[in-house]
Amino acid sequence: MLELKNISVRLDSFVLEGVNLELGKNDYLALLGVSGAGKTVLLEVLAGLLKPAGGEILLNGENITSRKIQHRRIGLVYQDLSLFPHLKVAANIAYPLRNKKYTKQELQEKVRQLARETGVEHLLDRYPGTLSGGEGQRVALARTLASDPDVLLLDEPLANLDVKLKTGLRALLRRIHEQGKMVIHVTHDYMEAATLANKVAVIEKGRLVQFGTPDQVFRHPKTEFVARFSGIKNLFRCRVEQSKEQNGMHHAIVGSELSIGFLSDNGKNVGYVMIPQEDIIISESPLETSAVNSYRGLIREVYLSGAGMEVVVEAGAEFVVSVSRQSVEKMGLRPGKSIWITFKASAVRFIA
Amino acid sequence: MLKNWKTGLVFLFLSGFILLFIVAPLAGMFLQTSGSQYLETLADSQVRESIRLTLLASLAGVMIFGIAAIPLAYVLARKSFPGKGFVNGLIDLPVVIPHSAAGIAILGIVSRGTLVGQAGEAVGIQFVGGVAGIIVAMAFVSIPFLINAARDGFEAVPEKLEKAALNLGASPWRVFFTISLPLARRQVLTGLTMMWARGLSEFGAVVIIAYHPMVTPVLIWERFASFGLAYARPVAAVFVVVCLIIFTGMRLLAGASSKGMKQR
């Protein structure tokens, strides 16, 4: 179990403040944030490369805040990998093993086993300078795993890799995690976080702004930053007209005239409304449903997105709607076509 | 810029002039020494003994003082502390002061009446007029070459690699010997070679500490002062040839080693 209690760091032009986290042995945490948000700083604090100005780090109940780097049992794979250029891959992987009392044969067997697990057995005689990005990443992983850390810290492990390599490495990371390693994975890609992690923490300007499961963070973002960062597209700044009715229904006024009905017990007058794009229905005529939000709009764009398609509709604000390819063909959705969009008040999330 | 023929011509002329300035006196010295003079000089046991002493004394200085100088270079490359600029300036001091003055300064530390001199005598080491004094004098004037080169070498080693090694559970000692030193080895070796070379050529400081046993630069001066240029020149020529053979060989070895590194 890893606990961060009120960790703060002060560097020349950067401050990380009040970071509190609690992770279990089997957790895979994705630490999300834009470049310069403080993700790597937090990793370096955990690894002991940076000394926090305040707070405590507890690993399995022991306070390791001031423990030396080499005694922390927290392994870090740097974004630039930091493989030792003068040592062959085998020697790089063996480096942490030489701290332990293995015989030469045991050591070689251990290196082979780690290399096999990470898929770099054929690279053992190569120097790091001759490896591709994906190969280097696997070697760096093997080397860190050789130190048998309690916590594995990964700094942007999938950055700069092509799609095929990413898929392979993602599977490897999942396997490592399944073997019972706690992983903290820094990334700025929310999709990466959603596909690997069971916990997500979002850092913004040196502050941890949200922590929870991917579903909690991505479906219920607490701030505009988290929402935008999560790739949510239908996020509109609004002022709120409090309803006189007692059913909790309010109206968000977006721009000058668009009124979106939503349910909230929040008393704030301004904020953002967010409508998940998969909760919006497109139809050629108004739908007879209980949904309170129904608008006539004009299709601006239709484009491919992953397995499906996205349709951009101008209806007082620009809505992005996810639809299947079949629907696009069947309904003849194309730019310039007039359609209706409908969504329920309960699908709308208000962020103060 | 050098594609302009006038500029190219000026640069070519100036470059040629400087190369001639370096080569001409040495070439003159070799050409004015006959083959028989070379053979006679090589057969001269005093010359052979002085060359042997010079090479070994300088090498001993490198080995004894280099052991401490390399950690100092590492500290200067990695640590920030008050007065670091002053310490860096101090290190260059032996290079910028007149070497006879350096000899006088060393004499003040190692002469018989001093603590170091007495301690040396107690264990049978004689500095003044002894090999130990020659070693100290040679090391004193040449150690800045090692420290500066090694410091540049350590500065070029990414600190991240050292931290990565610590993170993998290695002790600071192990990190130094398996990461920092091997990665800075080229500059450290260059520094060691430069220190040795500079030690070999030292005259001013050595002659004040120990006229005897005679190192080759002192022997050359002695032959020149007592017998004239014709007697000093063959010794100088032979000594220069010995030094050239050694350092060209070392440079070739270092070149082969760095080529190997690049191919990795």
Interface residues (C-beta under 8 A of the other chain):
Chain A: A47 G48 L49 K68 I69 Q70 H71 R72 I74 G75 L76 Y78 D80 S82 F84 P85 H86 Y95 P96 N99 Y127 G129 T130 R143 T144 A146 S147
Chain B: P158 K160 L161 K163 A164 A165 L166 N167 L168 G169 A170 S171 R174 T178 I179 P182 L183 M261 R264
